[in-house]
Amino acid sequence: MDLELTGRTALVTGGDSGIGWHTAKLLVAEGATVAITDVDQEILDEAAAELPGDVLAVAADLTDPADVERLHREVTHALGDPDVLVHAAGITGAQGLFHEIDEDGWRSTLETDFFAAVRVVRAFLDGMRRGGWGRIVLLASEDAVQPYEDELPYCAAKAAVLSLVKGLSKTYGGEGVLVNAVSPAFIATPMTDAMMAKRSQEKGVDVDEAIRTFLDEERPFMELKRRGRPEEVAAVIAFLASERASFVNGSNYRVDSGSVATI
């Protein structure tokens, strides 16, 4: 399917690995001009070099408002106003039961997993409004609607992302800027790699066994019984970022193997 992205410009946060990197790869393949951002410039440059075509790599700390403004200046100077914004940057954040997590843990998680989304949308929204066409895709999670007791800061942040998406879609959809969310579950990314490495050490098993027991014990409704592949999430993001999704606004697309148990 031709997604009609030729001539469009996109910015992907969290673009040095995982879902962000695979999304950038697919957008480039579909004809878009792409910029990627993450925290470490050296790692980001290596990631950009592995993508097809010329990809702009601009490191930025999305928890720093001034750095987000610098990111905006550098991207728009080089490429003009992006038509597409994909916000895939995120962290697991503070973990433990509610009474075990202090306020700093909550704040640091929300800074990265919610306020960073607010900042990047604020920075790049006006350019889309001026152009009368835009696609914003924010990464949420199954955790937003199915919270887990040992990672409530992450769950709360992702629930806030869903609310943000719905509010933005109502505010700017009439101007041609469509806003949607994608909610993955247990995708093979560096974030879940770290989770499974920790689990394997705690349980004294290898990583494959840690994954198997996690699926059985913690994610029983993931009917495919495996971790998702980042390219499987990227395919949905690319669709939502395209002209083909011209009547999709304010939606949350789950890419979760059935992990969310409700309808």
N, C-alpha and C positions, 0 to 999 in steps of 0.2 A: 504494500500500500504506500502510495506517495503521500507523505504527511504535509507536503506543500510548505516546507521550511526553508527552501532555497531563498536566500536573500534576507532571512531573518537573523537577528543577533541574540545570543543567549548568554546569560551568566549562571554558572553552577557553583554554589557553595559546597564545601566538603568535597571538592573535586579531585583530591589527590589519591583517593582510593574508594573501594566499595561502590555503593549505589551511585554516589556523585560522579565518580570516574566513568562508570559504565553508561551513565546518562549522557555525559559529555561525549563519549565515543559514539553513541547512537545519534545524537543531535548533529555531530559533524558528518556522519555518514548520510544523514538526511539533507545535507546541504546548508546547515546553519553555520554561521561564524560564531565561535564559542570562546568565552573566557572562563577560566576556573580560578577558584580561590580556596585557600586553606591557610593554616597558621605558618607553616615552615616553607620558606621560599625554595630551599634546596630540594626538598621532597616534592614540592609542587612542580618544579622544573623537570624533575625526572618523570613525573606522571604525565606532564604535557608532552614530553618527548616521545612517549609511548602511544600517544593518540595520533590518528591520521590527520594530516594537514597541519596548518599553522594554528596553534591554540595559544591565546594570551594567558599567561600565568601571573597573577598578582596576589602575593601573600597579604593577609590581613587578619587581625584579631577582631572577631565579630562581637566580642564582649566590650570593645573599646569604641565608643561613639566617634571619636576623632579618626580612628583607623578606618571605620566604615565610610566616613566622608572621603578619606583619601582614596579608598577603593573605588568609590563612585567617580571621583575625578579622573583617576587613571584609566578606568574602563571606558568612560564616555569620551575621554580625549582620544583614546586609541581606536575605539569602535563605534562611537556614537551611543545613543540611548539603546539599551537592550530591549528587545521586544519580549523576551522570555526571561523569567527569573525562576530558577529551581533552587530551593533552599534545602539542601541535604545535610548540612553540617549539624553534628550533634554528638552528645556523649551519654554514657550510661548514668553518670552522676553519682550522687551519694546513695549508698545502698545500706540496707539494714532495716530492722523494724522501726516503726515511727518513733518510739521512745529512745532509740539508739542514734538518731540523726539530729545533729545540732542545727542551729539556724544558719551557720556558714555553709553547711552541706546543702541546705535548701536553696540558699541564695546562689551558690555557685552553679547548681544544676539549672535553676531557672534562668540565670544569666545566659547560659549557652543554649539551652533547649527551648526557651521561649523568647526572651528579650532580643536575642540575636535575630530571630525571625522578624520581630517588630522593626529592628533597626534597618535591616537590608530592604524590607518592603518600603519603609519610609524614604530611604535613599533613592530608590529606583522607580517608584510609582509614578512620579510626576512626568518622567519621560514617556512612559506608556500612555498616560492620559493625553499628553500633547499629541502623540501619534495616533490616538484613537484605536489602538490595537495592542493588546498585551495578554500574556499568559503568565500567571503566577501559580507555581505548584510548590506547596509546603509539605515537607515530610512530617507526618505524625507517626502513629504507631497503634498496633492493637491495644497497647497499654492505655490508650486514651479512653477507651470505652470498657476495658476489661482490666482494671488495675490489679497489680500484684503487690502483696503485702511487704515485700522486701525491697521495693524500688518506687515508693510513693512519690518522691520528688520528680522523677522522670515521668511517671504516669500523669501527675498533675500538670506538668509542663506541656505534655502532648495533648491533654484535654483542652488546655488553653489555646493551643495551636488550632484545634478544630473549631473552637469558638471564633478565633480570629479569622479563619478562612471564611466561615459563614458570614460574619459581619462585613468583611471586605467585599465578598461577592455581591452582597446586597447594595453596598455603597457605590461600587465602581463598574458593575456588570453592564449597566446602561451606557457607559462610556466606551464599551468595547474591551475592557480589561476583565478577563475571566479568571476567577480564583478558585482553585481546587486543592484538595489534600490527597495524599497517598499514604496508606497505613500498612507498612510491612509487618511481618512477624518472623523473627528468628532467621534472618538472612545471613549468609556466609560473608561476613565483613570483618574487618579488624576488631570492631567492637565486640561482636559475638565470639570471635576467636579468643579474645582476652577473657571473656566470661567462661568459656569452656576450658581454657587453660587453668583458670582458678579452680573450677569445679573438679577437674581431673586431679589436681594436687590435693584438694580437700578430701576427695573420696578414694585416693590412692589407685586410680584407674587410668588407662590411656584416654586420649582425647576422644577417640571414636566411641568408646564406652560412655564417656561423660555426655556426649551428644545423645546417644541412644537413651540413656536413663533420664536425661533432661526432657526429651520428647515424651517419654512414657509418664514421667511423674509430674512435670510442670506444664506441658503443652499437649494434653491428651486429645484435643480436637483438631490438631494438625494432621489431617487424614492422609497426607502423602508421606508422613513419617520420615521427613528429611528437612535439612535446612534449605531455605530458598536460595536461589542464585541471584546475585545483584542485577544481572542482565534481565531477569524476569521482572524485577521492579522497574528497571529503566525503561522497558518497553511500554509500560503503562504511563510512566511520566512523560515520555516522548509523545505519546498520543495526546495527552492532556495539554501539552505545550504546543500543539499543532493546530492548523486550520481545520483539521478533521473533527476537532472537539468544539466546534463553533456553537453548540447548544448545550454545553456542559458547564455548569457554573454552581459553585457552592457545594460541590459533592465531595464525598470521601470514598476513595477507591481502596478497598482492602486487598492486599496481596499477601495472604496469610495462610493458605492451605486449609482454610476453615477454622483457624484458631479461635476466632471470636464465636462464641457458642450461640449467640442470639441472632435473630434476624434484624 
